[in-house]
Amino acid sequence: MLSKNKKEAIKEFIEFHKEIEDETYLEDKEEEKENEEKKAWTLIQDKISESGSVNKTELAELILKNTKLSHRKIAEMLEINRGVVQRIG
């Protein structure tokens, strides 16, 4: 596939596999999203442990500052209106 010459094909095959791949795949994005959600839940738990009770608006602000989650996801997690999160952000 790489060359009709066997030696050249082997050389090309080795070079091909040395190339660095910069592509992001769906699995990578899903894993990143899961990690961001875990980070958000940890922030929520830490904040509640620290102060006992917390305003959901404060939690939304904390999550916005420290994660890459969407406004929609934050609103879903905190069970608040997405518009509230958008005003904070």
N, C-alpha and C positions, 0 to 999 in steps of 0.2 A: 504494500500500500504506500509506503514512504519512498521506495526506490526499487528499481528492478535489480540493482546491484546489491547483493546481500550485505557486504561490508558497509556500504553507504546506508542501507536501510537500518542496520543495527545502530550506526552512529546517529542517525536521525531519530530513532526510537529513544535512545538515551537522552538526547538533547530535548526532545519533546517532554519527557518526564521530569526534566530538571526545571522546566519553566514554572514560575510562580503563578498561581491562579488567584486572581483578585475578585472572582465572581462571588456574589452573595446568593445563596440558594434559599428557597422557601423554608427549609428546615432551620437554617441559621436565623432567619427572621423570627420564626416561631419561638426558638430557644431564647433569643434576645428579649422577646415580648414577655415570655414566662419569667425570665430573670428580673425584668423591670417590675412585674407584678409582685414577685416575691419581695423585692426591695421595698415596694410601696407598703405591703402588709407589715413588714418589719418596722418601717417608719411609724406606721399607725400604732402598732403594739408598743413600741418604745415611748411614743408621745403619751399614750394613755397611761402607761406604767409610771412615767415621770410625773404627770400632773393629776392623775386620777380621773378627771373628766376633761374632754376636749370638744371644742366647737368644730363641727364638720367643715366650716369655712377655713378654719386654721389648718385642718388636716389637708384640705384640697391645696392650699397654698404651699404647705410643706412638700407634698407629693409633686406638685408642679415644679418646684425649685430643684428637687433632687432626683427626678426620674425623667424619662422620655415618653411617658405614657400620654395618650391622647386625652383631650378634655372629656370625650365621651366615656372612655374607660374609667377615668377618675370619678366621674359622676356616677357611673354604674357601681363602682366599688363602694362609694360612700352613700349610695342611695339618695342622691340629691339631683336637682335639675342641672342639666348641662350648661344652661345659661349662667348659673351661679359660678361654675368653674371658669367659663369663658370671661366673665367680668373680672375674676381674680387674675387670670393669666394675661 
